[in-house]
Amino acid sequence: MPLPRRPAALARLLFTILLIAVGAISTPATAQKRSKTTAPATERPYAQRADAMRLADEIAERRDLDRDWVRAAVGQAVLLRQVPRLMLPPARGTAKNWRVYRGRFIDPVRVRAGVRFWERNRLHLARAQAEFGVPPEIIAGIVGVETIYGRDMGSFRVIDALATLTFDFPAAHPRAEARQAFFAGELEQFLSLASRTGMDPLAPLGSYAGAMGMPQFMPSSWARHAIDFDGDGRVDLWHSEADVIGSVANYFKAHGWQPGQPTHYAVRLSPEADMDALLAPDILPSFTPASFGAKGALLGADAQAHAGPLALIELQNGDPALPGNEPTYVAGTENFYVITRYNWSSYYAMAVIELGQDVAAALGQ
């Protein structure tokens, strides 16, 4: 028979249970749940900042929102001290490396997850291609690169991330003023979205930049391009894979995706290639196949027959002065450029394309 508890120990146990019941002490489960909606206690809320409250009033007036509700939402946001540092560009002289970048996003874990995503959503992917012209491998590539098909959708409170980048954007950034204005607009869009949909503005988690859901839509992209693709009467980019698929396809169509057009072609550079001229437009397609060839970018027969403009895409592989580190080059089409509207990076676009191709190949096997 077990020994009876000592009165003091029993009293301590009952007192602890009481504290848990009233919320003074968190169990691990309740602490995890609360962390998603409670601001870090170490930072002062933006309610104590006059500039934050001034913008809250302006947003409420522009959007015809309840002033007290907007002030309460913005006021409970807090500065995320690590976020401004994450927005700064890499130090000058840092060599980009496509092989390293590719390895971050294309691996067996992501490919297997992509196969499962595709198998679960064959009908939705086929319907998205029929309605918007965007092939399944591009949609699968986007969702895989962004969040590993919903596995990692971000752990920052969206309201905190957007407030931090609105009121404390790093002045050292070369485009600080424009970027700060962009995030102020995203904060406004987020509050409008939350009010319109009945969402608790303190609840959503996302990236350090305020991107949300499986496809990591910024609030403005959610407002413009997110659609109810599963027909349940609401848009849910956190849980509805159908809504995610339809919304990504709708985004690409809105940005000019051309059904049936390749994203890129192989290219070979002659020793006399005019690299300054070929790289001057960056990733913007600017050359006809004929003018491309005249500048020393040599194309195969399929690319020579391409009807639209092309761009020379350069993917660096580390320090080009070292043996084996020569850049990778492709001829990007207008569809390649459309992928960069999701993320302004040729490395990102190529990772999306190649992940989608690898998932499609694994599915075929």
Secondary structure, DSSP 8 states (H G I E B T S, - for coil): ------HHHHHHHHHHHHHHHHTSS--HHHHHHHHTTS--TTS-BGGG-HHHHHHHHHHHHHHT--HHHHHHHHHT-B--THHHHHHS---TT---BHHHHHHHH-SHHHHHHHHHHHHHTHHHHHHHHHHH---HHHHHHHHHHHHTTTT----EEHHHHHHHHHHS--TTSTTHHHHHHHHHHHHHHHHHHHHHHT--TTS-EE-TT--BTTTTB-HHHHHHH----S-SSS--TTT-HHHHHHHHHHHHHHTT--TT--SEEEEEE-TT--HHHHHTTTTS--B-HHHHHHTTEEE-HHHHT--S-BEEEEE-BS-TTSTT---EEEEE-HHHHHHHTTSS-HHHHHHHHHHHHHHHHHHH-
